[in-house]
Amino acid sequence: MIFENTGLDGLKCDLAYMDETAEKAGFFRWQWEYYRATYEYKIEDNGNNNEYFVRINTRAVEGKLEKPDTILAVEAVYMGKGTFPHGLDYETPIPDSIQVIANKKLQQFKTLLEA
């Protein structure tokens, strides 16, 4: 599931601030390489024993990720259901209750990022 109209697409900041903001909002930098990083937030659905992951993709527009002053731009925001052993299914419908949590977290992240 791709999130549209989050207001995050295209936002830019340096790596150090992105990491700090992500941590405050409960996201963590999971996948990364020299020119891109993915921040994730895990939502557990205890009723169904399912896990969902909200992902924020970023790309370095100035510098490389090993430097804290590297400028990142948000490219896309999406969510998938966790699958065993460590994949994501982007086609499975996401329950409304999980979407509400995800939208609140994304809004919190955006508010912190713009502060």
C-alpha positions in Angstrom: 0.0 0.0 0.0 1.4 3.4 -1.0 0.4 6.4 1.1 -0.6 9.3 -1.0 -0.8 12.9 0.2 1.2 12.5 3.4 3.0 15.7 2.8 6.3 13.9 3.3 7.2 13.3 -0.4 10.1 15.7 -1.3 10.8 16.9 2.2 14.6 17.3 2.7 16.8 17.5 5.8 20.2 16.3 6.9 20.9 12.7 7.9 21.5 13.5 11.6 18.2 15.4 11.9 16.3 12.7 10.0 17.7 10.0 12.3 16.8 12.1 15.4 13.3 12.8 14.1 12.7 9.2 13.1 13.7 8.0 16.6 11.4 10.5 18.3 8.5 9.3 16.2 9.3 5.6 16.8 10.8 4.9 13.4 14.2 3.4 12.9 16.7 3.4 10.0 16.6 -0.2 8.8 17.9 -0.6 5.3 20.6 1.7 4.1 23.4 2.0 1.6 25.5 5.0 0.4 22.7 6.9 -1.4 19.4 5.7 0.2 17.9 4.8 3.6 14.6 3.3 4.7 13.0 4.3 8.0 10.5 1.8 9.4 7.8 1.7 12.0 6.4 -1.6 13.1 2.7 -2.0 14.0 1.6 -5.3 15.7 -2.0 -6.5 15.3 -2.3 -8.7 18.3 -5.8 -9.9 17.4 -4.5 -11.6 14.2 -0.8 -12.0 15.2 0.2 -10.0 12.2 2.9 -7.3 11.8 2.7 -4.4 9.5 5.6 -2.1 8.6 5.3 1.5 7.5 8.3 2.5 5.4 9.7 5.9 4.5 12.1 5.7 1.6 14.7 8.5 1.4 17.5 9.2 -1.1 20.7 11.3 -0.6 20.6 14.4 -2.8 23.8 15.8 -1.5 26.6 13.6 0.0 26.7 10.0 1.1 25.0 8.3 4.0 28.1 7.9 6.2 28.2 11.7 6.8 25.7 13.3 9.2 25.4 16.4 7.0 24.2 14.4 4.0 20.9 15.8 2.7 18.1 13.3 2.3 14.9 13.7 0.4 11.8 11.6 1.1 10.8 9.7 -2.0 7.9 7.4 -1.0 5.9 6.2 1.9 4.3 2.7 1.9 3.2 -0.1 4.1 3.1 -3.9 3.9 2.2 -6.9 6.0 5.2 -8.8 7.4 5.7 -12.3 6.0 7.9 -15.2 7.2 10.8 -15.1 7.5 11.4 -11.4 6.6 9.6 -10.2 3.6 6.7 -7.7 3.1 3.5 -8.3 1.2 2.3 -5.0 -0.3 -0.8 -6.5 -1.9 -2.7 -7.7 1.2 -5.4 -5.2 2.3 -4.4 -3.3 5.5 -7.1 -3.2 8.3 -8.5 0.2 8.9 -7.4 0.2 12.6 -3.8 -0.4 11.4 -4.1 2.4 8.8 -5.3 4.8 11.5 -2.2 4.1 13.6 0.1 4.4 10.6 -1.4 7.8 9.5 -1.0 9.2 13.1 2.6 8.1 13.1 3.3 9.6 9.7 1.7 12.9 10.8 3.8 12.9 13.9 6.9 12.2 11.9 6.1 15.0 9.5 5.3 17.5 12.3 8.7 16.7 14.0 10.6 16.9 10.7 9.2 20.3 9.9 9.8 21.7 13.4 
